[in-house]
């Protein structure tokens, strides 16, 4: 299980398009490996689309997405 803090929960709910069931799991702050992997994939897609500025530097949103990708990695 992966534990999320309040900042991470708020960010995921605000920035990622999730179904209602997944939203409720995120709100609980505790994610199974399978759900964490699904959210990690969504973070990776979002990072590719909106995580960098015109000079390919990470934006603030990109930094948060990058941190979540690392945290949600199931090795």
Secondary structure, 3 states (H helix, E strand, C coil): CEECCHHHHHHHHHHCCCCHHHHHHHHHCEECHHHHHHHHHHHHHHHHHHCECCCCCECHHHHHHHHHHHHCCCC
